[in-house]
Amino acid sequence: MAFKEETKRKAFERAEGRCELCGKKLVFNNRGRTGGRGSWEAHHKKPRAEGGEDSLRNCMIICYECHQQPQKAASRIKRESNSGSSLDDLIFGSGGGSSNRQKKGRNKDPFDFGGLF
């Protein structure tokens, strides 16, 4: 069984329309569209084959690129967080990497011009 539409919608809202691995802005209507702008997938944090459920808690919203290349995404997250955590640590939170990582373009002061003025 796969995630229900309601679960995917709630997970997308929880992720604020961004990839939960790289922070890329996503387009809700482009779920599953290969290569489309802002395309994404609902991904099981813990695979069903390993006992993972089709629940909101186990649903992760990730862009098409991260879904196709999980090791590349893990490397990108490690560089951003500088935590050295594994992909499992970052997804499940045991390493603390993703909770400390700012999502791309968010939580920044819009009036901070880097000391230019």
C-alpha positions in Angstrom: 0.0 0.0 0.0 1.1 3.6 -0.6 0.5 6.8 1.2 -3.0 8.2 1.1 -3.5 11.5 -0.7 -4.4 13.2 2.6 -1.1 12.0 4.1 0.9 13.3 1.2 -0.9 16.7 1.3 -0.3 17.0 5.1 3.4 16.0 4.7 3.8 18.5 1.9 2.3 21.2 4.2 4.5 20.1 7.1 7.6 20.5 4.8 6.3 24.0 3.8 6.6 23.0 0.1 10.3 22.2 0.2 12.4 19.1 -0.2 13.1 17.8 3.3 16.7 16.9 2.2 18.0 19.8 0.2 15.4 22.6 0.8 14.5 23.0 -2.9 11.1 24.7 -3.5 8.5 22.2 -4.8 5.2 22.4 -6.7 2.4 20.4 -5.2 0.8 19.5 -8.5 4.1 18.1 -9.9 4.3 15.1 -7.6 5.7 12.2 -9.6 6.4 14.2 -12.7 9.8 13.1 -13.9 12.0 16.1 -14.4 9.2 18.7 -14.0 10.0 22.0 -12.3 9.5 21.4 -8.6 8.8 17.7 -9.0 8.7 15.6 -5.9 7.9 12.2 -4.3 6.5 11.1 -1.0 9.2 8.8 0.4 9.1 6.3 3.3 11.6 7.2 5.9 11.6 3.6 7.1 10.9 1.3 4.1 7.7 -0.8 4.2 9.8 -3.9 3.6 11.5 -3.1 7.0 8.2 -2.6 8.8 7.7 1.1 8.0 4.1 2.3 7.9 2.1 4.5 5.5 1.8 7.1 8.2 2.4 10.8 8.2 5.3 10.3 10.7 7.0 8.0 8.2 6.3 10.2 5.2 9.1 12.4 3.9 8.7 14.9 1.0 11.8 15.0 -1.3 12.5 16.5 -4.7 12.9 14.3 -7.7 16.7 14.7 -7.8 17.1 13.7 -4.1 14.7 10.7 -4.7 16.8 9.5 -7.6 20.2 10.1 -6.0 20.0 9.6 -2.2 23.8 9.3 -1.7 24.3 12.6 -3.6 21.6 14.2 -1.4 23.3 12.8 1.7 26.6 14.4 0.6 25.0 17.7 0.0 23.4 17.7 3.5 26.7 16.7 5.1 28.4 19.7 3.5 25.6 22.0 4.6 25.3 20.7 8.2 29.0 19.8 8.6 27.8 17.1 11.0 29.2 14.0 9.3 25.9 12.2 10.1 24.7 9.4 7.9 21.6 9.6 5.8 19.7 7.6 8.3 20.8 9.9 11.1 19.7 12.9 9.1 16.3 11.4 8.2 15.5 9.9 11.5 17.1 12.6 13.6 19.4 10.5 15.7 22.5 12.5 14.6 20.8 15.9 15.0 22.0 17.0 11.6 18.8 18.0 9.9 17.3 19.7 13.0 20.3 22.1 13.1 20.4 22.7 9.3 18.7 25.8 8.0 16.6 25.1 5.0 17.8 26.9 1.9 16.7 30.5 1.8 14.7 30.4 5.0 15.2 31.8 8.5 17.4 34.5 7.0 17.0 38.2 7.8 15.6 39.8 4.6 17.4 43.0 5.5 20.8 41.5 6.1 23.0 42.5 3.1 26.2 41.0 4.5 27.7 44.3 5.7 27.5 45.9 2.3 25.9 49.1 3.7 
